[in-house]
Amino acid sequence: MNDAPTQLDMFEVDGEFVRILPRASASLRNPDANLPVLRSDANGYYFEMRVEADSSEVSEVALTRRIPLDNLSGEEWQELKKEYDVLDLEACLNRGIKGLEQIEDLRLRRLTVALLTFLNPRQVQLVLYLYKAASAERNGSVVEFRSNDLLEVMGYQRTKDGGFHAEARSHLHCDLMALHRTELVYAVETRKGDKVEAEVTIKNVLRIQKFWADDVQRDFDTEKAADYSYGAADRYRVNLEFFQNPDRADSDYVLFGNSIDMQQQVGKSTNHDYGMRLLVYLASRLKWDSPKDGQYLNISQRHLYKNLDLLGRNSSRNGKIFWRTVDELKESHFLINARALPGKRKSNVMIEFQINADKIKSYGCT
């Protein structure tokens, strides 16, 4: 085993997962993302969203995220398709995610929100917590946790009776079910002798194996709670499907500092989201690129802004948010420095990052 993971102030996250994470979490504002579609084939029914490849950047692979609709009858499928066909999703989204409240069918609305907001910063924080727990417990890919413990770690405030609001518990359950249901489908080219093959992978970020309700009289159903009602189980056991055993000599992972901020900025602006997005994107580039001198990454400003969702036309605002986010990662010591490199064309600005290897670094295949 490589001795790096024994550092007590860091935890391992699967390298393949980190490599595709920015693409898997691309929002609909990303120019490479397509509107969701309902699709059927011989294997069943799917609700899916495609993120196309950007040929100008090797790290931006094509990827589909899809929710299999396994429990639908043929009649239910036709009803769902009929409702979706008359829905002007683009018009709804002109008002942002709030615009999806116009979808009358609660299940379709929640499925659409789950697909469009998949692997948002809150869900990424949740997944990083689970990898951190797996790292600490050394129990392979399986993690058990109590809902209230996780909500506390993520910064939610307890009520007077020591519990948490139903809305916070519901958010947690819906996030877990989105990670459990949504498949990531992507291809990676592999060379075998003189042949180049496309190896297609289909994985979920995690799968819920078991759940427990403290009150045996409570009839809790994971599917119904995610689609129609509110609430969460009191305890879960999940399997991290991308997990690789870091004790193996050929394992591929990224080490993150334990000081990573996993708390929600409840009731505040989304400024914190940019910090998580930039940290994740830099981690992914550690897996795609070969950092100069082990810690320097040169990345085009265009790709940075796209992956941070800085897609507005106000370039001054975009720049202020970006450099404020850089300062945030410097303050948390994930970055040592960052600077814009002089270039011939304004449209092709490059940013040089100096990564703090004591807080984030890559091991294994790149």
HUURFEN-V814145 format. One record per residue. N is the residue number from 1. RES is the residue in one letter. BURIAL is + if it has 16 or more other C-alpha atoms within 10 Angstrom, else -. Layout:
N|RES|BURIAL + N|RES|BURIAL
This chain:
1|M|- + 2|N|- + 3|D|- + 4|A|- + 5|P|+ + 6|T|- + 7|Q|- + 8|L|- + 9|D|- + 10|M|+ + 11|F|+ + 12|E|+ + 13|V|+ + 14|D|+ + 15|G|+ + 16|E|+ + 17|F|+ + 18|V|+ + 19|R|+ + 20|I|+ + 21|L|+ + 22|P|+ + 23|R|+ + 24|A|+ + 25|S|+ + 26|A|+ + 27|S|+ + 28|L|+ + 29|R|+ + 30|N|+ + 31|P|- + 32|D|+ + 33|A|+ + 34|N|+ + 35|L|- + 36|P|+ + 37|V|+ + 38|L|+ + 39|R|- + 40|S|- + 41|D|- + 42|A|- + 43|N|- + 44|G|- + 45|Y|+ + 46|Y|+ + 47|F|+ + 48|E|+ + 49|M|+ + 50|R|+ + 51|V|+ + 52|E|+ + 53|A|+ + 54|D|- + 55|S|- + 56|S|- + 57|E|- + 58|V|- + 59|S|+ + 60|E|+ + 61|V|+ + 62|A|+ + 63|L|+ + 64|T|+ + 65|R|+ + 66|R|+ + 67|I|+ + 68|P|+ + 69|L|+ + 70|D|- + 71|N|- + 72|L|- + 73|S|- + 74|G|- + 75|E|- + 76|E|- + 77|W|+ + 78|Q|- + 79|E|- + 80|L|+ + 81|K|- + 82|K|- + 83|E|- + 84|Y|+ + 85|D|- + 86|V|- + 87|L|- + 88|D|- + 89|L|+ + 90|E|- + 91|A|- + 92|C|+ + 93|L|+ + 94|N|- + 95|R|- + 96|G|- + 97|I|- + 98|K|- + 99|G|- + 100|L|+ + 101|E|- + 102|Q|- + 103|I|+ + 104|E|- + 105|D|- + 106|L|- + 107|R|+ + 108|L|+ + 109|R|+ + 110|R|+ + 111|L|+ + 112|T|+ + 113|V|+ + 114|A|+ + 115|L|+ + 116|L|+ + 117|T|+ + 118|F|+ + 119|L|+ + 120|N|+ + 121|P|+ + 122|R|+ + 123|Q|+ + 124|V|+ + 125|Q|+ + 126|L|+ + 127|V|+ + 128|L|+ + 129|Y|+ + 130|L|+ + 131|Y|+ + 132|K|+ + 133|A|+ + 134|A|+ + 135|S|+ + 136|A|- + 137|E|- + 138|R|- + 139|N|- + 140|G|+ + 141|S|+ + 142|V|+ + 143|V|+ + 144|E|+ + 145|F|- + 146|R|- + 147|S|+ + 148|N|+ + 149|D|- + 150|L|+ + 151|L|+ + 152|E|- + 153|V|- + 154|M|+ + 155|G|- + 156|Y|+ + 157|Q|- + 158|R|- + 159|T|- + 160|K|- + 161|D|- + 162|G|- + 163|G|- + 164|F|+ + 165|H|- + 166|A|- + 167|E|- + 168|A|+ + 169|R|+ + 170|S|+ + 171|H|+ + 172|L|+ + 173|H|+ + 174|C|+ + 175|D|+ + 176|L|+ + 177|M|+ + 178|A|+ + 179|L|+ + 180|H|+ + 181|R|+ + 182|T|+ + 183|E|+ + 184|L|+ + 185|V|+ + 186|Y|+ + 187|A|- + 188|V|- + 189|E|- + 190|T|- + 191|R|- + 192|K|- + 193|G|- + 194|D|- + 195|K|- + 196|V|- + 197|E|- + 198|A|- + 199|E|- + 200|V|- + 201|T|- + 202|I|- + 203|K|+ + 204|N|+ + 205|V|+ + 206|L|+ + 207|R|+ + 208|I|+ + 209|Q|- + 210|K|- + 211|F|+ + 212|W|- + 213|A|- + 214|D|- + 215|D|- + 216|V|- + 217|Q|- + 218|R|- + 219|D|- + 220|F|+ + 221|D|- + 222|T|+ + 223|E|- + 224|K|- + 225|A|+ + 226|A|+ + 227|D|+ + 228|Y|- + 229|S|- + 230|Y|+ + 231|G|+ + 232|A|+ + 233|A|+ + 234|D|+ + 235|R|+ + 236|Y|+ + 237|R|- + 238|V|+ + 239|N|+ + 240|L|+ + 241|E|+ + 242|F|+ + 243|F|+ + 244|Q|+ + 245|N|+ + 246|P|+ + 247|D|- + 248|R|- + 249|A|- + 250|D|- + 251|S|+ + 252|D|+ + 253|Y|+ + 254|V|+ + 255|L|+ + 256|F|+ + 257|G|+ + 258|N|+ + 259|S|- + 260|I|+ + 261|D|+ + 262|M|+ + 263|Q|+ + 264|Q|+ + 265|Q|- + 266|V|- + 267|G|- + 268|K|- + 269|S|- + 270|T|- + 271|N|- + 272|H|+ + 273|D|+ + 274|Y|+ + 275|G|+ + 276|M|+ + 277|R|+ + 278|L|+ + 279|L|+ + 280|V|+ + 281|Y|+ + 282|L|+ + 283|A|+ + 284|S|+ + 285|R|+ + 286|L|+ + 287|K|+ + 288|W|+ + 289|D|- + 290|S|- + 291|P|+ + 292|K|- + 293|D|- + 294|G|- + 295|Q|+ + 296|Y|+ + 297|L|+ + 298|N|+ + 299|I|+ + 300|S|+ + 301|Q|+ + 302|R|+ + 303|H|+ + 304|L|+ + 305|Y|+ + 306|K|+ + 307|N|+ + 308|L|+ + 309|D|+ + 310|L|+ + 311|L|- + 312|G|- + 313|R|- + 314|N|- + 315|S|- + 316|S|- + 317|R|- + 318|N|+ + 319|G|- + 320|K|- + 321|I|+ + 322|F|+ + 323|W|- + 324|R|- + 325|T|+ + 326|V|+ + 327|D|+ + 328|E|+ + 329|L|+ + 330|K|+ + 331|E|- + 332|S|- + 333|H|+ + 334|F|+ + 335|L|+ + 336|I|+ + 337|N|+ + 338|A|+ + 339|R|- + 340|A|- + 341|L|- + 342|P|- + 343|G|- + 344|K|- + 345|R|- + 346|K|- + 347|S|- + 348|N|- + 349|V|- + 350|M|+ + 351|I|+ + 352|E|+ + 353|F|+ + 354|Q|+ + 355|I|+ + 356|N|+ + 357|A|+ + 358|D|- + 359|K|+ + 360|I|+ + 361|K|+ + 362|S|+ + 363|Y|+ + 364|G|- + 365|C|- + 366|T|-
